[in-house]
Amino acid sequence: MLRVSPVCACCRYQTNTANRMLETIVSIQPKDSGGTGGETREAVVYRLAGDMLGKLPGDYVPHEVCRAIYIVSTHDPKPKRAPIIV
């Protein structure tokens, strides 16, 4: 049985959420321009996608992100103390 760590599951969840959001943006755009002379469906999607890309940090490498999240989530700022035997 393949076990997926909670950290990688979190990364997968966030990736799936972003994909669903982009699919929603594409699906709610009107399919016809209607002859109004406005932006085409594709132009609107490209503009929105470009705006989103401009807000993102550098390249996303899933295994590096998962590793960084794991390191941060397992870091304990308080050092472990040896038990005191009385």
URURUR-V564310 format. One record per backbone hydrogen bond with DSSP energy under -1.0 kcal/mol. NH is the residue of the N-H (numbers start at 1). CO is the residue of the C=O. If there is no record, write none. Layout:
BEGIN
nh,co
NH,CO
NH,CO
END
This chain:
BEGIN
nh,co
9,5
10,6
11,7
12,8
13,9
14,10
15,11
16,12
17,13
18,14
19,15
20,16
21,17
22,18
23,19
24,20
25,21
26,22
27,23
28,24
36,33
44,40
45,41
46,42
47,43
48,44
49,45
50,46
51,47
52,48
53,49
54,50
65,61
66,62
67,63
68,64
69,65
70,66
71,67
72,68
73,69
74,70
END
